[in-house]
Amino acid sequence: MTSIRELSKHEDGVTTLQGWVANKRTSKTLVFIVLRDGSGFAQCVVDLNTIGEDNFEKAKRLTQESSVTITGKVVKDERQIGGYEVQVTDFEIHQIAEEYPISNKEHGVDFLINNRHLWLRSKKQWAIMRIRNRLKYVIHTFFQERGFIQTDAPILTGNACEGTTELFETEFYKKDQAAFLSQSGQLYGEAAAFAHGKIYTFGPCFRAEKSVTPRHLSEFWMIEPEMAYYNIEMNMDLIEEFIKYIINDVHKTCETELQVLERDSVLFDNINKPFPRMTYDDAVSILKGEKEVDGRNALALMEGDLAQVKTDLAAKKEELAEKEGILAKGGIKKGKRNYLQSQVDKLKGEIKNLEEMERNIPKWIESARNFKRGEDLGAADERVLTRLYKTPIMVYKWPAAIKAFYMKRYEDDPDYVKGVDVLAPEGFGEVVGGAEREDDFDTLHKAIVHHELPMKEFEWYLDLRRYGSVPHAGFGLGFERTVMWLSGAKHIRETIPFPRYYGRLFP
């Protein structure tokens, strides 16, 4: 048997594929089957004159997701996905699938997520999951090649990493011993770094946020390296090297998947440029339109975006009306009608997205214009700020009041901490948060008291400062957010096989 991904090795030869019918269209003497086998998609052409009338009739009866074995000649055809076509000489039907609930038309979000176990088979979801797989592999490769060891942080913990109340509490332990699902492996990573020098954790995290936004999950994965004898500058250098490495690899190895997702190349064309670094105060000045970047003003750029959205929206609505008018008249062949209907469905989706942008951009502009210094950047603020850049940007030197208790303060400016957030371009926003950690026992002790955290639960963490404390730093990268960014997915729920968020526990 051959996988679709290996068809190039069998050009002009005969091979056999096993898979499922992703799509089918029929003419008088031909049946065009788009076959999927998990490794890719390929068009298989069943010709009446080649295969005979009985087999041709069988091919016509195939339904979406029917399982088959197909044998045929592999022919190079650049017009087809994957660059090859199979001219069928024989095939075997394993099962004729029942009417498949997910068709090629547009479906609502709730319907698709309720059928997630089937939605995973669709072409775009297939591509996203393969990018997720590759990204996981290359993250391990990056750290292992640089002398890091992977260590595992516990999922059940007795304290919150950052003092938050957004925790899932379990009832397994004693009544006077609360246990929570971990929201981060960082504190445990610091302990491991003091044992091994450079480590990383890669595991699930849980946050009980009652939020249903395109960027929130209750269960997600985090990559969290920690490095002994690192300062904030070294940390930022490693973050930049890391992000460039994983993005370049995905661009190189997931060409087919990125084509399926119609991911534009702007990110990949610019990723190897230096990442701009700016202080929080400078970022706020840029956000509010008080400071320009290369002669461009953030607020003016967003106003230009709004004008373009209005223009595009009017054009899409006009095109939609034209195509719906043709369909309403009737008298067109089935193939043409199906094509027009798919175009109509696509236009409706594009119009919906543009209308959402038309509503949101004025809110983002207003939020940026009225932003108060000292506050944390929200998703809208990050969108406005990153719109000016084609590479990720690194915002460092944050107000201590809005950051975690364990971040080290600047010696000459103690109102600020040595933290850094990496904001992805194209309006995406935060993908990495990191910092140099406080290494002084007394200062960390005072921070725990100030934040009213339970001292007993943090005694072990203070031990790291009692016994051989050194400067150290680390960061956390949200795995699903990164998959979402690289793939261009519209919602984070598409980046994990079975998403869990507020109100969603099945399937």
C-alpha positions as CSV (number, residue, x, y, z in Angstrom):
1,M,0.0,0.0,0.0
2,T,1.1,3.6,-0.7
3,S,0.2,6.7,1.3
4,I,-1.0,9.8,-0.7
5,R,2.0,11.7,0.7
6,E,4.2,9.2,-1.1
7,L,2.6,9.4,-4.6
8,S,5.6,11.3,-6.0
9,K,7.7,8.1,-5.6
10,H,5.3,6.2,-7.9
11,E,5.0,8.7,-10.8
12,D,3.9,6.9,-14.0
13,G,3.6,3.7,-12.0
14,V,0.6,1.7,-10.6
15,T,-0.1,1.8,-6.9
16,T,-2.8,1.2,-4.4
17,L,-4.3,3.6,-1.9
18,Q,-6.7,3.0,1.1
19,G,-8.8,5.8,2.4
20,W,-12.2,7.6,2.5
21,V,-14.1,9.6,0.0
22,A,-13.8,13.3,1.0
23,N,-15.7,14.5,-2.1
24,K,-17.2,13.2,-5.3
25,R,-18.6,14.6,-8.5
26,T,-19.9,12.7,-11.5
27,S,-20.2,13.3,-15.2
28,K,-21.6,11.0,-18.0
29,T,-18.4,8.8,-18.3
30,L,-16.3,10.0,-15.4
31,V,-16.4,9.9,-11.6
32,F,-14.0,12.3,-9.8
33,I,-13.2,11.1,-6.3
34,V,-11.2,13.2,-3.8
35,L,-9.6,10.5,-1.6
36,R,-8.2,11.2,1.8
37,D,-6.0,8.7,3.7
38,G,-4.8,10.8,6.7
39,S,-1.5,11.7,5.0
40,G,-3.1,13.9,2.3
41,F,-5.7,14.3,-0.4
42,A,-5.6,13.1,-4.0
43,Q,-8.0,13.2,-6.9
44,C,-8.8,9.7,-8.3
45,V,-10.5,9.5,-11.7
46,V,-12.8,6.6,-12.5
47,D,-13.3,6.3,-16.3
48,L,-16.2,4.2,-17.6
49,N,-14.1,3.1,-20.6
50,T,-11.3,1.9,-18.4
51,I,-13.1,0.3,-15.5
52,G,-16.3,-1.1,-17.1
53,E,-20.0,-0.4,-16.5
54,D,-20.5,-2.5,-13.3
55,N,-17.6,-0.9,-11.5
56,F,-18.5,2.5,-12.8
57,E,-22.0,2.2,-11.4
58,K,-20.5,1.2,-8.0
59,A,-18.3,4.3,-8.1
60,K,-21.3,6.5,-8.8
61,R,-23.0,5.1,-5.6
62,L,-20.1,6.1,-3.3
63,T,-21.1,8.6,-0.7
64,Q,-19.0,11.1,1.3
65,E,-16.8,9.2,3.8
66,S,-17.3,5.8,2.2
67,S,-14.2,3.7,2.7
68,V,-12.4,2.2,-0.3
69,T,-9.2,0.7,-1.7
70,I,-8.2,2.2,-5.0
71,T,-5.6,1.0,-7.5
72,G,-4.5,3.1,-10.4
73,K,-1.8,4.8,-12.4
74,V,-0.1,7.8,-10.8
75,V,0.1,10.8,-13.1
76,K,1.7,14.2,-12.4
77,D,-0.8,17.1,-12.5
78,E,0.2,20.4,-10.9
79,R,-3.4,21.5,-10.9
80,Q,-4.3,18.9,-8.3
81,I,-3.7,19.2,-4.6
82,G,-0.4,17.4,-3.9
83,G,0.5,17.7,-7.6
84,Y,-0.6,14.2,-8.6
85,E,-3.7,12.4,-9.9
86,V,-4.6,8.7,-9.8
87,Q,-6.3,7.2,-12.9
88,V,-8.3,4.3,-11.4
89,T,-8.0,0.8,-12.8
90,D,-9.6,-1.1,-9.9
91,F,-11.2,-0.4,-6.6
92,E,-12.9,-2.1,-3.7
93,I,-15.6,-0.7,-1.5
94,H,-15.3,-1.5,2.3
95,Q,-18.4,0.4,3.4
96,I,-20.9,2.8,1.8
97,A,-21.2,5.5,4.5
98,E,-24.6,6.7,5.7
99,E,-25.5,10.3,4.8
100,Y,-22.7,12.3,6.3
101,P,-23.8,15.1,8.6
102,I,-21.0,17.5,7.6
103,S,-21.4,18.6,3.9
104,N,-19.4,21.0,1.9
105,K,-21.8,23.8,2.6
106,E,-21.3,26.3,5.5
107,H,-22.3,25.0,8.9
108,G,-22.8,26.9,12.2
109,V,-20.1,26.8,14.9
110,D,-22.3,24.9,17.4
111,F,-23.1,22.2,14.8
112,L,-19.5,21.7,13.9
113,I,-18.2,21.6,17.5
114,N,-21.0,19.1,18.4
115,N,-19.7,17.0,15.6
116,R,-16.0,17.6,16.4
117,H,-15.3,13.8,16.2
118,L,-16.3,14.1,12.5
119,W,-15.2,17.6,11.8
120,L,-11.6,16.5,12.4
121,R,-11.8,14.8,9.0
122,S,-12.3,18.0,7.0
123,K,-9.5,19.3,4.9
124,K,-8.8,22.4,7.0
125,Q,-9.0,20.6,10.3
126,W,-6.7,17.9,8.9
127,A,-4.2,20.6,8.0
128,I,-4.3,22.4,11.4
129,M,-3.8,19.1,13.3
130,R,-0.8,18.2,11.1
131,I,0.7,21.7,11.8
132,R,0.1,21.1,15.5
133,N,1.9,17.8,15.3
134,R,4.9,19.2,13.5
135,L,5.1,22.2,15.8
136,K,5.2,19.8,18.8
137,Y,8.0,17.9,17.2
138,V,10.1,20.9,16.4
139,I,9.7,22.5,19.8
140,H,11.2,19.3,21.4
141,T,13.9,19.4,18.7
142,F,14.9,23.0,19.5
143,F,15.4,22.5,23.2
144,Q,17.0,19.1,23.0
145,E,19.5,20.3,20.5
146,R,20.5,23.1,22.9
147,G,21.1,20.9,25.9
148,F,17.7,21.4,27.7
149,I,16.1,18.4,29.3
150,Q,12.4,18.0,29.5
151,T,10.9,17.7,32.9
152,D,7.3,17.2,34.0
153,A,5.5,19.5,36.4
154,P,2.6,18.1,38.4
155,I,-0.9,18.6,37.2
156,L,-2.4,18.5,40.7
157,T,-1.0,21.3,42.9
158,G,-1.7,22.9,46.3
159,N,-1.3,26.5,45.2
160,A,-1.9,28.9,42.4
161,C,1.2,29.9,40.4
162,E,0.2,33.5,40.2
163,G,-2.3,33.9,43.0
164,T,-5.3,33.8,40.7
165,T,-8.7,32.5,41.7
166,E,-9.4,31.0,38.3
167,L,-8.6,27.5,39.4
168,F,-10.3,24.1,39.1
169,E,-10.5,22.6,42.6
170,T,-10.7,18.9,43.2
171,E,-12.3,17.1,46.2
172,F,-10.0,14.1,46.3
173,Y,-7.7,15.2,49.1
174,K,-8.4,16.0,52.8
175,K,-10.9,18.7,53.5
176,D,-8.2,21.0,54.8
177,Q,-5.9,20.3,51.9
178,A,-7.2,21.9,48.7
179,A,-5.9,20.6,45.4
180,F,-6.1,22.4,42.1
181,L,-5.5,21.5,38.5
182,S,-2.3,23.3,37.5
183,Q,-2.4,26.6,35.6
184,S,1.3,26.5,34.9
185,G,4.4,24.4,35.4
186,Q,6.7,27.4,35.9
187,L,7.4,27.3,39.6
188,Y,8.3,23.6,39.4
189,G,10.4,24.3,36.3
190,E,12.5,26.7,38.4
191,A,13.2,23.9,40.9
192,A,14.3,21.6,38.0
193,A,16.5,24.3,36.5
194,F,18.4,24.6,39.7
195,A,19.1,20.9,39.4
196,H,19.8,20.7,35.6
197,G,20.7,24.2,34.5
198,K,18.3,24.4,31.5
199,I,15.0,22.6,31.4
200,Y,11.6,22.9,29.7
201,T,8.1,21.6,30.6
202,F,5.5,20.7,28.0
203,G,2.2,19.8,29.4
204,P,-1.5,20.6,30.0
205,C,-2.7,23.5,32.0
206,F,-6.2,24.5,33.2
207,R,-7.8,27.8,33.9
208,A,-11.4,28.2,35.1
209,E,-12.2,31.4,33.2
210,K,-15.8,31.7,32.3
211,S,-14.9,33.1,29.0
212,V,-15.9,32.0,25.5
213,T,-13.7,34.1,23.2
214,P,-11.7,33.0,20.1
215,R,-8.6,32.8,22.3
216,H,-9.7,31.0,25.5
217,L,-9.7,27.4,26.5
218,S,-10.2,25.8,29.9
219,E,-7.7,23.1,29.0
220,F,-4.6,23.9,27.0
221,W,-0.9,23.1,26.6
222,M,2.1,25.3,27.6
223,I,5.8,25.1,26.8
224,E,7.8,26.6,29.7
225,P,11.6,26.7,29.7
226,E,13.6,27.8,32.7
227,M,17.3,28.7,32.6
228,A,19.7,29.1,35.5
229,Y,22.2,32.0,35.2
230,Y,20.0,33.8,32.6
231,N,19.0,37.5,32.8
232,I,16.1,39.2,30.9
233,E,18.3,40.1,27.9
234,M,19.4,36.5,27.5
235,N,15.8,35.4,27.9
236,M,14.7,37.7,25.1
237,D,17.5,36.5,22.8
238,L,16.4,32.8,23.4
239,I,12.7,33.6,22.8
240,E,13.5,35.3,19.5
241,E,15.8,32.4,18.4
242,F,13.1,29.9,19.4
243,I,10.2,31.6,17.6
244,K,12.2,32.0,14.4
245,Y,13.3,28.3,14.5
246,I,9.8,26.8,14.9
247,I,8.2,29.1,12.4
248,N,10.9,28.5,9.7
249,D,10.5,24.7,10.3
250,V,6.7,24.8,9.9
251,H,7.0,26.9,6.8
252,K,9.5,24.4,5.3
253,T,7.8,21.1,6.2
254,C,4.1,22.0,6.1
255,E,3.8,23.5,2.6
256,T,0.8,21.4,1.6
257,E,-1.0,22.1,4.9
258,L,-0.4,25.9,4.6
259,Q,-1.7,25.8,1.0
260,V,-4.9,24.1,2.2
261,L,-5.4,26.7,4.8
262,E,-4.7,29.5,2.3
263,R,-2.2,31.0,4.8
264,D,-0.6,34.0,3.2
265,S,3.2,34.3,3.3
266,V,3.6,37.7,5.0
267,L,4.6,36.1,8.4
268,F,7.1,33.7,6.8
269,D,8.6,36.3,4.5
270,N,9.4,38.6,7.5
271,I,10.1,36.2,10.4
272,N,13.9,36.3,10.1
273,K,14.1,40.0,10.5
274,P,15.1,41.3,14.0
275,F,12.1,41.5,16.4
276,P,11.5,45.1,17.5
277,R,12.0,45.5,21.3
278,M,10.3,48.3,23.2
279,T,9.5,49.2,26.8
280,Y,5.9,49.2,28.0
281,D,5.9,53.0,28.2
282,D,7.0,53.3,24.5
283,A,4.4,50.7,23.5
284,V,1.7,52.7,25.2
285,S,2.8,55.9,23.4
286,I,2.7,54.0,20.0
287,L,-0.7,52.5,20.9
288,K,-2.2,55.9,21.7
289,G,-0.9,57.4,18.5
290,E,1.5,59.7,20.4
291,K,4.5,58.1,18.8
292,E,4.9,56.9,15.2
293,V,6.7,53.9,13.8
294,D,8.5,54.5,10.5
295,G,6.2,57.4,9.8
296,R,3.0,55.4,10.5
297,N,0.5,56.1,13.2
298,A,-1.3,53.2,14.8
299,L,-4.7,55.0,15.0
300,A,-4.5,56.4,11.5
301,L,-3.7,52.9,10.2
302,M,-6.7,51.4,11.9
303,E,-8.9,54.1,10.5
304,G,-7.6,53.2,7.1
305,D,-8.4,49.6,7.8
306,L,-11.9,50.5,8.6
307,A,-12.3,52.4,5.3
308,Q,-11.0,49.4,3.4
309,V,-13.3,47.0,5.3
310,K,-16.3,49.2,4.3
311,T,-15.2,49.1,0.6
312,D,-14.6,45.4,0.6
313,L,-17.9,44.7,2.3
314,A,-19.9,46.7,-0.3
315,A,-18.1,44.8,-3.1
316,K,-18.7,41.4,-1.5
317,K,-22.4,42.2,-1.0
318,E,-22.7,43.2,-4.7
319,E,-21.0,40.0,-5.8
320,L,-23.2,37.9,-3.5
321,A,-26.4,39.5,-5.0
322,E,-25.2,38.8,-8.5
323,K,-24.4,35.1,-7.8
324,E,-27.7,34.6,-5.9
325,G,-29.5,36.2,-8.8
326,I,-28.0,33.6,-11.2
327,L,-29.0,30.8,-8.9
328,A,-32.5,32.1,-8.5
329,K,-33.1,32.2,-12.3
330,G,-32.3,28.4,-12.6
331,G,-31.7,26.6,-15.9
332,I,-28.0,25.9,-15.1
333,K,-26.2,22.6,-15.1
334,K,-25.7,20.8,-11.8
335,G,-22.0,21.2,-11.7
336,K,-22.2,24.9,-12.4
337,R,-25.0,25.3,-9.8
338,N,-23.0,23.5,-7.1
339,Y,-20.0,25.7,-7.9
340,L,-22.0,28.8,-7.6
341,Q,-23.6,27.7,-4.4
342,S,-20.1,27.0,-2.9
343,Q,-19.1,30.6,-3.9
344,V,-22.3,32.0,-2.3
345,D,-21.5,30.1,0.9
346,K,-18.0,31.4,0.9
347,L,-19.1,35.0,0.3
348,K,-21.5,34.8,3.1
349,G,-18.7,33.8,5.4
350,E,-16.5,36.5,4.2
351,I,-19.3,39.1,4.6
352,K,-19.9,37.9,8.1
353,N,-16.2,38.4,9.0
354,L,-16.1,41.8,7.4
355,E,-19.2,42.9,9.2
356,E,-17.6,41.8,12.5
357,M,-14.5,43.9,11.6
358,E,-16.7,46.9,10.8
359,R,-18.2,46.7,14.3
360,N,-15.0,46.0,16.1
361,I,-12.5,48.4,14.6
362,P,-14.1,51.6,16.0
363,K,-14.1,49.9,19.4
364,W,-10.4,49.1,19.1
365,I,-9.6,52.6,18.1
366,E,-11.5,54.0,21.0
367,S,-9.9,51.6,23.4
368,A,-6.4,52.6,22.2
369,R,-7.1,56.3,22.3
370,N,-8.4,56.1,25.9
371,F,-5.8,53.6,27.2
372,K,-4.5,54.5,30.7
373,R,-0.9,54.1,31.4
374,G,-0.2,51.5,34.1
375,E,-3.0,49.2,32.9
376,D,-2.4,45.8,31.2
377,L,-2.8,45.6,27.4
378,G,-6.0,44.0,26.4
379,A,-6.6,41.9,23.2
380,A,-7.9,45.0,21.4
381,D,-4.9,47.0,22.4
382,E,-2.5,44.3,21.2
383,R,-4.3,44.1,17.9
384,V,-3.9,47.8,17.3
385,L,-0.2,47.8,18.4
386,T,0.8,44.8,16.3
387,R,-1.0,46.0,13.2
388,L,2.1,48.3,12.7
389,Y,4.5,45.4,12.4
390,K,5.1,42.4,10.2
391,T,7.3,40.6,12.8
392,P,6.6,39.7,16.4
393,I,7.4,42.5,18.8
394,M,8.8,42.3,22.4
395,V,7.4,44.6,25.0
396,Y,9.5,44.6,28.2
397,K,9.9,46.6,31.4
398,W,6.3,46.3,32.7
399,P,4.7,48.1,35.6
400,A,5.2,45.8,38.7
401,A,1.6,46.4,39.8
402,I,0.1,44.4,36.9
403,K,2.6,41.6,36.8
404,A,3.2,38.4,38.8
405,F,4.8,38.4,42.3
406,Y,7.9,36.4,41.2
407,M,9.2,38.8,38.6
408,K,12.4,40.6,39.4
409,R,12.2,44.4,39.7
410,Y,14.7,46.8,38.0
411,E,17.2,47.8,40.6
412,D,17.2,51.5,39.4
413,D,13.5,51.6,38.7
414,P,11.7,49.3,41.2
415,D,8.2,50.3,39.9
416,Y,8.9,48.1,36.9
417,V,9.8,44.4,36.5
418,K,12.0,42.6,34.1
419,G,9.2,40.9,32.3
420,V,8.6,40.6,28.6
421,D,5.5,39.8,26.4
422,V,5.9,38.8,22.8
423,L,3.1,40.0,20.6
424,A,2.5,38.3,17.3
425,P,2.0,40.5,14.2
426,E,-1.0,40.8,11.9
427,G,-3.1,41.9,14.9
428,F,-2.8,38.6,16.6
429,G,-1.4,39.5,20.0
430,E,0.3,37.8,22.9
431,V,1.9,34.3,22.3
432,V,4.8,34.4,24.9
433,G,5.1,35.8,28.4
434,G,8.4,35.6,30.3
435,A,10.6,37.3,32.9
436,E,13.7,37.2,34.9
437,R,12.7,35.7,38.2
438,E,13.3,37.3,41.6
439,D,16.3,35.6,43.1
440,D,16.6,37.4,46.4
441,F,14.9,35.6,49.4
442,D,13.8,38.7,51.3
443,T,12.4,40.5,48.3
444,L,10.4,37.4,47.2
445,H,9.2,36.8,50.8
446,K,7.9,40.4,50.9
447,A,6.2,39.9,47.5
448,I,4.3,36.8,48.7
449,V,3.2,38.7,51.8
450,H,2.2,41.8,49.7
451,H,0.0,39.6,47.4
452,E,-1.5,37.9,50.4
453,L,-0.5,34.5,49.2
454,P,-0.5,31.5,51.6
455,M,3.1,31.4,52.9
456,K,2.9,27.7,53.8
457,E,2.2,26.7,50.3
458,F,5.2,28.7,49.0
459,E,7.8,27.7,51.5
460,W,9.2,25.1,49.1
461,Y,9.5,27.9,46.4
462,L,11.4,30.1,48.9
463,D,13.8,27.2,49.5
464,L,15.1,27.8,46.0
465,R,16.3,31.2,47.2
466,R,17.7,29.8,50.5
467,Y,19.9,27.2,48.9
468,G,22.1,28.4,46.1
469,S,20.0,31.1,44.6
470,V,21.2,32.5,41.2
471,P,19.9,34.8,38.5
472,H,17.4,32.9,36.4
473,A,14.7,33.4,33.8
474,G,12.1,31.7,31.7
475,F,9.0,32.1,29.6
476,G,5.8,30.4,28.6
477,L,4.4,29.9,25.1
478,G,0.8,29.0,24.7
479,F,0.8,26.0,22.3
480,E,-2.7,26.4,20.9
481,R,-2.3,30.1,20.5
482,T,0.8,29.4,18.5
483,V,-0.9,26.8,16.3
484,M,-3.7,29.3,15.8
485,W,-1.3,32.1,14.8
486,L,0.7,29.9,12.3
487,S,-2.3,28.2,10.7
488,G,-4.4,31.4,10.5
489,A,-7.3,29.6,12.3
490,K,-10.1,31.9,13.3
491,H,-10.8,30.3,16.6
492,I,-8.6,28.5,19.2
493,R,-11.1,25.7,19.4
494,E,-9.9,24.6,16.0
495,T,-6.3,24.1,17.2
496,I,-6.8,21.2,19.6
497,P,-8.5,17.9,18.8
498,F,-11.3,18.1,21.4
499,P,-11.5,21.6,22.9
500,R,-12.7,22.3,26.4
501,Y,-13.9,25.7,27.3
502,Y,-16.7,27.2,29.5
503,G,-19.9,25.3,28.6
504,R,-18.1,22.7,26.5
505,L,-17.3,19.2,27.8
506,F,-18.4,16.9,24.9
507,P,-17.7,15.2,22.7
